Amino acid sequence: MNESRDASNRLTFDFGEIESRSYSIITKAVAKRFNLEPANRLTEGLNEIFQDYKSGDFVVGLEWDNWSGYIVNAKNSKSELLAKDIAQFINENY
């Protein structure tokens, strides 16, 4: 698990070893565990999959791309603790 800030200064965690076929399994488990609802439609491309999830004012991106693997991205500063908790859950379970 790598922790960093993206170009927009959003807290980001990536798991380079997680392959695309695990995206839906992990995302469903995260959404259930943290009571998250989709905030937009799922986007799937050749090299990426992503969708934002929310709980109240907390918004996180649950993403995958072929460069970084599975990614958890805090979409606003108040979502950083949630992103950390999700990253820890993924790190412990996947």
Phi and psi restraints in degrees (range 20) as a CNS / XPLOR table:
assign (resid 1 and name C) (resid 2 and name N)
       (resid 2 and name CA) (resid 2 and name C) 1.0 -115.2 20.0 2
assign (resid 2 and name N) (resid 2 and name CA)
       (resid 2 and name C) (resid 3 and name N) 1.0 135.0 20.0 2
assign (resid 2 and name C) (resid 3 and name N)
       (resid 3 and name CA) (resid 3 and name C) 1.0 -110.0 20.0 2
assign (resid 3 and name N) (resid 3 and name CA)
       (resid 3 and name C) (resid 4 and name N) 1.0 133.8 20.0 2
assign (resid 3 and name C) (resid 4 and name N)
       (resid 4 and name CA) (resid 4 and name C) 1.0 -157.4 20.0 2
assign (resid 4 and name N) (resid 4 and name CA)
       (resid 4 and name C) (resid 5 and name N) 1.0 -178.4 20.0 2
assign (resid 4 and name C) (resid 5 and name N)
       (resid 5 and name CA) (resid 5 and name C) 1.0 -116.9 20.0 2
assign (resid 5 and name N) (resid 5 and name CA)
       (resid 5 and name C) (resid 6 and name N) 1.0 136.1 20.0 2
assign (resid 5 and name C) (resid 6 and name N)
       (resid 6 and name CA) (resid 6 and name C) 1.0 -81.9 20.0 2
assign (resid 6 and name N) (resid 6 and name CA)
       (resid 6 and name C) (resid 7 and name N) 1.0 -176.1 20.0 2
assign (resid 6 and name C) (resid 7 and name N)
       (resid 7 and name CA) (resid 7 and name C) 1.0 -61.8 20.0 2
assign (resid 7 and name N) (resid 7 and name CA)
       (resid 7 and name C) (resid 8 and name N) 1.0 -22.0 20.0 2
assign (resid 7 and name C) (resid 8 and name N)
       (resid 8 and name CA) (resid 8 and name C) 1.0 -95.8 20.0 2
assign (resid 8 and name N) (resid 8 and name CA)
       (resid 8 and name C) (resid 9 and name N) 1.0 10.9 20.0 2
assign (resid 8 and name C) (resid 9 and name N)
       (resid 9 and name CA) (resid 9 and name C) 1.0 67.2 20.0 2
assign (resid 9 and name N) (resid 9 and name CA)
       (resid 9 and name C) (resid 10 and name N) 1.0 24.0 20.0 2
assign (resid 9 and name C) (resid 10 and name N)
       (resid 10 and name CA) (resid 10 and name C) 1.0 -87.3 20.0 2
assign (resid 10 and name N) (resid 10 and name CA)
       (resid 10 and name C) (resid 11 and name N) 1.0 137.9 20.0 2
assign (resid 10 and name C) (resid 11 and name N)
       (resid 11 and name CA) (resid 11 and name C) 1.0 -66.0 20.0 2
assign (resid 11 and name N) (resid 11 and name CA)
       (resid 11 and name C) (resid 12 and name N) 1.0 130.3 20.0 2
assign (resid 11 and name C) (resid 12 and name N)
       (resid 12 and name CA) (resid 12 and name C) 1.0 -136.5 20.0 2
assign (resid 12 and name N) (resid 12 and name CA)
       (resid 12 and name C) (resid 13 and name N) 1.0 139.0 20.0 2
assign (resid 12 and name C) (resid 13 and name N)
       (resid 13 and name CA) (resid 13 and name C) 1.0 -122.4 20.0 2
assign (resid 13 and name N) (resid 13 and name CA)
       (resid 13 and name C) (resid 14 and name N) 1.0 133.6 20.0 2
assign (resid 13 and name C) (resid 14 and name N)
       (resid 14 and name CA) (resid 14 and name C) 1.0 -129.9 20.0 2
assign (resid 14 and name N) (resid 14 and name CA)
       (resid 14 and name C) (resid 15 and name N) 1.0 151.2 20.0 2
assign (resid 14 and name C) (resid 15 and name N)
       (resid 15 and name CA) (resid 15 and name C) 1.0 -126.3 20.0 2
assign (resid 15 and name N) (resid 15 and name CA)
       (resid 15 and name C) (resid 16 and name N) 1.0 87.9 20.0 2
assign (resid 15 and name C) (resid 16 and name N)
       (resid 16 and name CA) (resid 16 and name C) 1.0 -61.9 20.0 2
assign (resid 16 and name N) (resid 16 and name CA)
       (resid 16 and name C) (resid 17 and name N) 1.0 -22.3 20.0 2
assign (resid 16 and name C) (resid 17 and name N)
       (resid 17 and name CA) (resid 17 and name C) 1.0 -84.3 20.0 2
assign (resid 17 and name N) (resid 17 and name CA)
       (resid 17 and name C) (resid 18 and name N) 1.0 -8.4 20.0 2
assign (resid 17 and name C) (resid 18 and name N)
       (resid 18 and name CA) (resid 18 and name C) 1.0 -86.2 20.0 2
assign (resid 18 and name N) (resid 18 and name CA)
       (resid 18 and name C) (resid 19 and name N) 1.0 126.3 20.0 2
assign (resid 18 and name C) (resid 19 and name N)
       (resid 19 and name CA) (resid 19 and name C) 1.0 -89.1 20.0 2
assign (resid 19 and name N) (resid 19 and name CA)
       (resid 19 and name C) (resid 20 and name N) 1.0 163.4 20.0 2
assign (resid 19 and name C) (resid 20 and name N)
       (resid 20 and name CA) (resid 20 and name C) 1.0 -59.4 20.0 2
assign (resid 20 and name N) (resid 20 and name CA)
       (resid 20 and name C) (resid 21 and name N) 1.0 -33.7 20.0 2
assign (resid 20 and name C) (resid 21 and name N)
       (resid 21 and name CA) (resid 21 and name C) 1.0 -65.0 20.0 2
assign (resid 21 and name N) (resid 21 and name CA)
       (resid 21 and name C) (resid 22 and name N) 1.0 -16.6 20.0 2
assign (resid 21 and name C) (resid 22 and name N)
       (resid 22 and name CA) (resid 22 and name C) 1.0 -89.9 20.0 2
assign (resid 22 and name N) (resid 22 and name CA)
       (resid 22 and name C) (resid 23 and name N) 1.0 -7.4 20.0 2
assign (resid 22 and name C) (resid 23 and name N)
       (resid 23 and name CA) (resid 23 and name C) 1.0 -54.9 20.0 2
assign (resid 23 and name N) (resid 23 and name CA)
       (resid 23 and name C) (resid 24 and name N) 1.0 -53.7 20.0 2
assign (resid 23 and name C) (resid 24 and name N)
       (resid 24 and name CA) (resid 24 and name C) 1.0 -67.4 20.0 2
assign (resid 24 and name N) (resid 24 and name CA)
       (resid 24 and name C) (resid 25 and name N) 1.0 -36.3 20.0 2
assign (resid 24 and name C) (resid 25 and name N)
       (resid 25 and name CA) (resid 25 and name C) 1.0 -64.0 20.0 2
assign (resid 25 and name N) (resid 25 and name CA)
       (resid 25 and name C) (resid 26 and name N) 1.0 -49.0 20.0 2
assign (resid 25 and name C) (resid 26 and name N)
       (resid 26 and name CA) (resid 26 and name C) 1.0 -66.5 20.0 2
assign (resid 26 and name N) (resid 26 and name CA)
       (resid 26 and name C) (resid 27 and name N) 1.0 -44.5 20.0 2
assign (resid 26 and name C) (resid 27 and name N)
       (resid 27 and name CA) (resid 27 and name C) 1.0 -62.4 20.0 2
assign (resid 27 and name N) (resid 27 and name CA)
       (resid 27 and name C) (resid 28 and name N) 1.0 -42.7 20.0 2
assign (resid 27 and name C) (resid 28 and name N)
       (resid 28 and name CA) (resid 28 and name C) 1.0 -62.5 20.0 2
assign (resid 28 and name N) (resid 28 and name CA)
       (resid 28 and name C) (resid 29 and name N) 1.0 -41.5 20.0 2
assign (resid 28 and name C) (resid 29 and name N)
       (resid 29 and name CA) (resid 29 and name C) 1.0 -65.7 20.0 2
assign (resid 29 and name N) (resid 29 and name CA)
       (resid 29 and name C) (resid 30 and name N) 1.0 -41.6 20.0 2
assign (resid 29 and name C) (resid 30 and name N)
       (resid 30 and name CA) (resid 30 and name C) 1.0 -65.0 20.0 2
assign (resid 30 and name N) (resid 30 and name CA)
       (resid 30 and name C) (resid 31 and name N) 1.0 -46.6 20.0 2
assign (resid 30 and name C) (resid 31 and name N)
       (resid 31 and name CA) (resid 31 and name C) 1.0 -59.7 20.0 2
assign (resid 31 and name N) (resid 31 and name CA)
       (resid 31 and name C) (resid 32 and name N) 1.0 -41.5 20.0 2
assign (resid 31 and name C) (resid 32 and name N)
       (resid 32 and name CA) (resid 32 and name C) 1.0 -68.4 20.0 2
assign (resid 32 and name N) (resid 32 and name CA)
       (resid 32 and name C) (resid 33 and name N) 1.0 -47.5 20.0 2
assign (resid 32 and name C) (resid 33 and name N)
       (resid 33 and name CA) (resid 33 and name C) 1.0 -62.9 20.0 2
assign (resid 33 and name N) (resid 33 and name CA)
       (resid 33 and name C) (resid 34 and name N) 1.0 -36.6 20.0 2
assign (resid 33 and name C) (resid 34 and name N)
       (resid 34 and name CA) (resid 34 and name C) 1.0 -108.1 20.0 2
assign (resid 34 and name N) (resid 34 and name CA)
       (resid 34 and name C) (resid 35 and name N) 1.0 11.9 20.0 2
assign (resid 34 and name C) (resid 35 and name N)
       (resid 35 and name CA) (resid 35 and name C) 1.0 52.6 20.0 2
assign (resid 35 and name N) (resid 35 and name CA)
       (resid 35 and name C) (resid 36 and name N) 1.0 51.7 20.0 2
assign (resid 35 and name C) (resid 36 and name N)
       (resid 36 and name CA) (resid 36 and name C) 1.0 -100.1 20.0 2
assign (resid 36 and name N) (resid 36 and name CA)
       (resid 36 and name C) (resid 37 and name N) 1.0 147.7 20.0 2
assign (resid 36 and name C) (resid 37 and name N)
       (resid 37 and name CA) (resid 37 and name C) 1.0 -119.0 20.0 2
assign (resid 37 and name N) (resid 37 and name CA)
       (resid 37 and name C) (resid 38 and name N) 1.0 147.5 20.0 2
assign (resid 37 and name C) (resid 38 and name N)
       (resid 38 and name CA) (resid 38 and name C) 1.0 -58.9 20.0 2
assign (resid 38 and name N) (resid 38 and name CA)
       (resid 38 and name C) (resid 39 and name N) 1.0 138.0 20.0 2
assign (resid 38 and name C) (resid 39 and name N)
       (resid 39 and name CA) (resid 39 and name C) 1.0 -101.7 20.0 2
assign (resid 39 and name N) (resid 39 and name CA)
       (resid 39 and name C) (resid 40 and name N) 1.0 -12.9 20.0 2
assign (resid 39 and name C) (resid 40 and name N)
       (resid 40 and name CA) (resid 40 and name C) 1.0 -159.7 20.0 2
assign (resid 40 and name N) (resid 40 and name CA)
       (resid 40 and name C) (resid 41 and name N) 1.0 -176.0 20.0 2
assign (resid 40 and name C) (resid 41 and name N)
       (resid 41 and name CA) (resid 41 and name C) 1.0 -81.5 20.0 2
assign (resid 41 and name N) (resid 41 and name CA)
       (resid 41 and name C) (resid 42 and name N) 1.0 151.1 20.0 2
assign (resid 41 and name C) (resid 42 and name N)
       (resid 42 and name CA) (resid 42 and name C) 1.0 -67.1 20.0 2
assign (resid 42 and name N) (resid 42 and name CA)
       (resid 42 and name C) (resid 43 and name N) 1.0 134.8 20.0 2
assign (resid 42 and name C) (resid 43 and name N)
       (resid 43 and name CA) (resid 43 and name C) 1.0 -116.1 20.0 2
assign (resid 43 and name N) (resid 43 and name CA)
       (resid 43 and name C) (resid 44 and name N) 1.0 126.7 20.0 2
assign (resid 43 and name C) (resid 44 and name N)
       (resid 44 and name CA) (resid 44 and name C) 1.0 -125.4 20.0 2
assign (resid 44 and name N) (resid 44 and name CA)
       (resid 44 and name C) (resid 45 and name N) 1.0 125.9 20.0 2
assign (resid 44 and name C) (resid 45 and name N)
       (resid 45 and name CA) (resid 45 and name C) 1.0 -122.2 20.0 2
assign (resid 45 and name N) (resid 45 and name CA)
       (resid 45 and name C) (resid 46 and name N) 1.0 -173.0 20.0 2
assign (resid 45 and name C) (resid 46 and name N)
       (resid 46 and name CA) (resid 46 and name C) 1.0 -66.3 20.0 2
assign (resid 46 and name N) (resid 46 and name CA)
       (resid 46 and name C) (resid 47 and name N) 1.0 -34.5 20.0 2
assign (resid 46 and name C) (resid 47 and name N)
       (resid 47 and name CA) (resid 47 and name C) 1.0 -122.5 20.0 2
assign (resid 47 and name N) (resid 47 and name CA)
       (resid 47 and name C) (resid 48 and name N) 1.0 10.7 20.0 2
assign (resid 47 and name C) (resid 48 and name N)
       (resid 48 and name CA) (resid 48 and name C) 1.0 -156.4 20.0 2
assign (resid 48 and name N) (resid 48 and name CA)
       (resid 48 and name C) (resid 49 and name N) 1.0 153.9 20.0 2
assign (resid 48 and name C) (resid 49 and name N)
       (resid 49 and name CA) (resid 49 and name C) 1.0 -139.9 20.0 2
assign (resid 49 and name N) (resid 49 and name CA)
       (resid 49 and name C) (resid 50 and name N) 1.0 133.6 20.0 2
assign (resid 49 and name C) (resid 50 and name N)
       (resid 50 and name CA) (resid 50 and name C) 1.0 -157.9 20.0 2
assign (resid 50 and name N) (resid 50 and name CA)
       (resid 50 and name C) (resid 51 and name N) 1.0 152.6 20.0 2
assign (resid 50 and name C) (resid 51 and name N)
       (resid 51 and name CA) (resid 51 and name C) 1.0 -161.0 20.0 2
assign (resid 51 and name N) (resid 51 and name CA)
       (resid 51 and name C) (resid 52 and name N) 1.0 142.2 20.0 2
assign (resid 51 and name C) (resid 52 and name N)
       (resid 52 and name CA) (resid 52 and name C) 1.0 -91.4 20.0 2
assign (resid 52 and name N) (resid 52 and name CA)
       (resid 52 and name C) (resid 53 and name N) 1.0 145.7 20.0 2
assign (resid 52 and name C) (resid 53 and name N)
       (resid 53 and name CA) (resid 53 and name C) 1.0 -127.6 20.0 2
assign (resid 53 and name N) (resid 53 and name CA)
       (resid 53 and name C) (resid 54 and name N) 1.0 152.4 20.0 2
assign (resid 53 and name C) (resid 54 and name N)
       (resid 54 and name CA) (resid 54 and name C) 1.0 -139.6 20.0 2
assign (resid 54 and name N) (resid 54 and name CA)
       (resid 54 and name C) (resid 55 and name N) 1.0 158.7 20.0 2
assign (resid 54 and name C) (resid 55 and name N)
       (resid 55 and name CA) (resid 55 and name C) 1.0 -147.0 20.0 2
assign (resid 55 and name N) (resid 55 and name CA)
       (resid 55 and name C) (resid 56 and name N) 1.0 103.8 20.0 2
assign (resid 55 and name C) (resid 56 and name N)
       (resid 56 and name CA) (resid 56 and name C) 1.0 63.0 20.0 2
assign (resid 56 and name N) (resid 56 and name CA)
       (resid 56 and name C) (resid 57 and name N) 1.0 -125.6 20.0 2
assign (resid 56 and name C) (resid 57 and name N)
       (resid 57 and name CA) (resid 57 and name C) 1.0 -88.0 20.0 2
assign (resid 57 and name N) (resid 57 and name CA)
       (resid 57 and name C) (resid 58 and name N) 1.0 -2.0 20.0 2
assign (resid 57 and name C) (resid 58 and name N)
       (resid 58 and name CA) (resid 58 and name C) 1.0 -87.7 20.0 2
assign (resid 58 and name N) (resid 58 and name CA)
       (resid 58 and name C) (resid 59 and name N) 1.0 128.7 20.0 2
assign (resid 58 and name C) (resid 59 and name N)
       (resid 59 and name CA) (resid 59 and name C) 1.0 -133.2 20.0 2
assign (resid 59 and name N) (resid 59 and name CA)
       (resid 59 and name C) (resid 60 and name N) 1.0 128.8 20.0 2
assign (resid 59 and name C) (resid 60 and name N)
       (resid 60 and name CA) (resid 60 and name C) 1.0 -129.3 20.0 2
assign (resid 60 and name N) (resid 60 and name CA)
       (resid 60 and name C) (resid 61 and name N) 1.0 148.4 20.0 2
assign (resid 60 and name C) (resid 61 and name N)
       (resid 61 and name CA) (resid 61 and name C) 1.0 -95.4 20.0 2
assign (resid 61 and name N) (resid 61 and name CA)
       (resid 61 and name C) (resid 62 and name N) 1.0 130.1 20.0 2
assign (resid 61 and name C) (resid 62 and name N)
       (resid 62 and name CA) (resid 62 and name C) 1.0 -111.6 20.0 2
assign (resid 62 and name N) (resid 62 and name CA)
       (resid 62 and name C) (resid 63 and name N) 1.0 114.4 20.0 2
assign (resid 62 and name C) (resid 63 and name N)
       (resid 63 and name CA) (resid 63 and name C) 1.0 -137.7 20.0 2
assign (resid 63 and name N) (resid 63 and name CA)
       (resid 63 and name C) (resid 64 and name N) 1.0 164.2 20.0 2
assign (resid 63 and name C) (resid 64 and name N)
       (resid 64 and name CA) (resid 64 and name C) 1.0 -146.2 20.0 2
assign (resid 64 and name N) (resid 64 and name CA)
       (resid 64 and name C) (resid 65 and name N) 1.0 138.2 20.0 2
assign (resid 64 and name C) (resid 65 and name N)
       (resid 65 and name CA) (resid 65 and name C) 1.0 -143.8 20.0 2
assign (resid 65 and name N) (resid 65 and name CA)
       (resid 65 and name C) (resid 66 and name N) 1.0 162.6 20.0 2
assign (resid 65 and name C) (resid 66 and name N)
       (resid 66 and name CA) (resid 66 and name C) 1.0 -74.7 20.0 2
assign (resid 66 and name N) (resid 66 and name CA)
       (resid 66 and name C) (resid 67 and name N) 1.0 -5.4 20.0 2
assign (resid 66 and name C) (resid 67 and name N)
       (resid 67 and name CA) (resid 67 and name C) 1.0 -94.0 20.0 2
assign (resid 67 and name N) (resid 67 and name CA)
       (resid 67 and name C) (resid 68 and name N) 1.0 -40.5 20.0 2
assign (resid 67 and name C) (resid 68 and name N)
       (resid 68 and name CA) (resid 68 and name C) 1.0 -109.7 20.0 2
assign (resid 68 and name N) (resid 68 and name CA)
       (resid 68 and name C) (resid 69 and name N) 1.0 -13.3 20.0 2
assign (resid 68 and name C) (resid 69 and name N)
       (resid 69 and name CA) (resid 69 and name C) 1.0 80.1 20.0 2
assign (resid 69 and name N) (resid 69 and name CA)
       (resid 69 and name C) (resid 70 and name N) 1.0 -145.6 20.0 2
assign (resid 69 and name C) (resid 70 and name N)
       (resid 70 and name CA) (resid 70 and name C) 1.0 -76.3 20.0 2
assign (resid 70 and name N) (resid 70 and name CA)
       (resid 70 and name C) (resid 71 and name N) 1.0 139.3 20.0 2
assign (resid 70 and name C) (resid 71 and name N)
       (resid 71 and name CA) (resid 71 and name C) 1.0 -132.5 20.0 2
assign (resid 71 and name N) (resid 71 and name CA)
       (resid 71 and name C) (resid 72 and name N) 1.0 136.3 20.0 2
assign (resid 71 and name C) (resid 72 and name N)
       (resid 72 and name CA) (resid 72 and name C) 1.0 -115.3 20.0 2
assign (resid 72 and name N) (resid 72 and name CA)
       (resid 72 and name C) (resid 73 and name N) 1.0 125.8 20.0 2
assign (resid 72 and name C) (resid 73 and name N)
       (resid 73 and name CA) (resid 73 and name C) 1.0 -129.1 20.0 2
assign (resid 73 and name N) (resid 73 and name CA)
       (resid 73 and name C) (resid 74 and name N) 1.0 122.0 20.0 2
assign (resid 73 and name C) (resid 74 and name N)
       (resid 74 and name CA) (resid 74 and name C) 1.0 -75.8 20.0 2
assign (resid 74 and name N) (resid 74 and name CA)
       (resid 74 and name C) (resid 75 and name N) 1.0 117.8 20.0 2
assign (resid 74 and name C) (resid 75 and name N)
       (resid 75 and name CA) (resid 75 and name C) 1.0 -79.2 20.0 2
assign (resid 75 and name N) (resid 75 and name CA)
       (resid 75 and name C) (resid 76 and name N) 1.0 -15.7 20.0 2
assign (resid 75 and name C) (resid 76 and name N)
       (resid 76 and name CA) (resid 76 and name C) 1.0 -148.9 20.0 2
assign (resid 76 and name N) (resid 76 and name CA)
       (resid 76 and name C) (resid 77 and name N) 1.0 164.4 20.0 2
assign (resid 76 and name C) (resid 77 and name N)
       (resid 77 and name CA) (resid 77 and name C) 1.0 -62.8 20.0 2
assign (resid 77 and name N) (resid 77 and name CA)
       (resid 77 and name C) (resid 78 and name N) 1.0 -33.3 20.0 2
assign (resid 77 and name C) (resid 78 and name N)
       (resid 78 and name CA) (resid 78 and name C) 1.0 -70.9 20.0 2
assign (resid 78 and name N) (resid 78 and name CA)
       (resid 78 and name C) (resid 79 and name N) 1.0 -12.3 20.0 2
assign (resid 78 and name C) (resid 79 and name N)
       (resid 79 and name CA) (resid 79 and name C) 1.0 -92.7 20.0 2
assign (resid 79 and name N) (resid 79 and name CA)
       (resid 79 and name C) (resid 80 and name N) 1.0 1.0 20.0 2
assign (resid 79 and name C) (resid 80 and name N)
       (resid 80 and name CA) (resid 80 and name C) 1.0 -63.8 20.0 2
assign (resid 80 and name N) (resid 80 and name CA)
       (resid 80 and name C) (resid 81 and name N) 1.0 -41.4 20.0 2
assign (resid 80 and name C) (resid 81 and name N)
       (resid 81 and name CA) (resid 81 and name C) 1.0 -64.3 20.0 2
assign (resid 81 and name N) (resid 81 and name CA)
       (resid 81 and name C) (resid 82 and name N) 1.0 -40.9 20.0 2
assign (resid 81 and name C) (resid 82 and name N)
       (resid 82 and name CA) (resid 82 and name C) 1.0 -61.3 20.0 2
assign (resid 82 and name N) (resid 82 and name CA)
       (resid 82 and name C) (resid 83 and name N) 1.0 -44.3 20.0 2
assign (resid 82 and name C) (resid 83 and name N)
       (resid 83 and name CA) (resid 83 and name C) 1.0 -60.4 20.0 2
assign (resid 83 and name N) (resid 83 and name CA)
       (resid 83 and name C) (resid 84 and name N) 1.0 -41.2 20.0 2
assign (resid 83 and name C) (resid 84 and name N)
       (resid 84 and name CA) (resid 84 and name C) 1.0 -62.6 20.0 2
assign (resid 84 and name N) (resid 84 and name CA)
       (resid 84 and name C) (resid 85 and name N) 1.0 -43.9 20.0 2
assign (resid 84 and name C) (resid 85 and name N)
       (resid 85 and name CA) (resid 85 and name C) 1.0 -64.0 20.0 2
assign (resid 85 and name N) (resid 85 and name CA)
       (resid 85 and name C) (resid 86 and name N) 1.0 -41.1 20.0 2
assign (resid 85 and name C) (resid 86 and name N)
       (resid 86 and name CA) (resid 86 and name C) 1.0 -64.5 20.0 2
assign (resid 86 and name N) (resid 86 and name CA)
       (resid 86 and name C) (resid 87 and name N) 1.0 -44.2 20.0 2
assign (resid 86 and name C) (resid 87 and name N)
       (resid 87 and name CA) (resid 87 and name C) 1.0 -60.6 20.0 2
assign (resid 87 and name N) (resid 87 and name CA)
       (resid 87 and name C) (resid 88 and name N) 1.0 -41.6 20.0 2
assign (resid 87 and name C) (resid 88 and name N)
       (resid 88 and name CA) (resid 88 and name C) 1.0 -63.8 20.0 2
assign (resid 88 and name N) (resid 88 and name CA)
       (resid 88 and name C) (resid 89 and name N) 1.0 -42.0 20.0 2
assign (resid 88 and name C) (resid 89 and name N)
       (resid 89 and name CA) (resid 89 and name C) 1.0 -59.3 20.0 2
assign (resid 89 and name N) (resid 89 and name CA)
       (resid 89 and name C) (resid 90 and name N) 1.0 -46.7 20.0 2
assign (resid 89 and name C) (resid 90 and name N)
       (resid 90 and name CA) (resid 90 and name C) 1.0 -64.0 20.0 2
assign (resid 90 and name N) (resid 90 and name CA)
       (resid 90 and name C) (resid 91 and name N) 1.0 -44.5 20.0 2
assign (resid 90 and name C) (resid 91 and name N)
       (resid 91 and name CA) (resid 91 and name C) 1.0 -60.6 20.0 2
assign (resid 91 and name N) (resid 91 and name CA)
       (resid 91 and name C) (resid 92 and name N) 1.0 -37.5 20.0 2
assign (resid 91 and name C) (resid 92 and name N)
       (resid 92 and name CA) (resid 92 and name C) 1.0 -79.6 20.0 2
assign (resid 92 and name N) (resid 92 and name CA)
       (resid 92 and name C) (resid 93 and name N) 1.0 -25.9 20.0 2
assign (resid 92 and name C) (resid 93 and name N)
       (resid 93 and name CA) (resid 93 and name C) 1.0 -111.7 20.0 2
assign (resid 93 and name N) (resid 93 and name CA)
       (resid 93 and name C) (resid 94 and name N) 1.0 -15.6 20.0 2
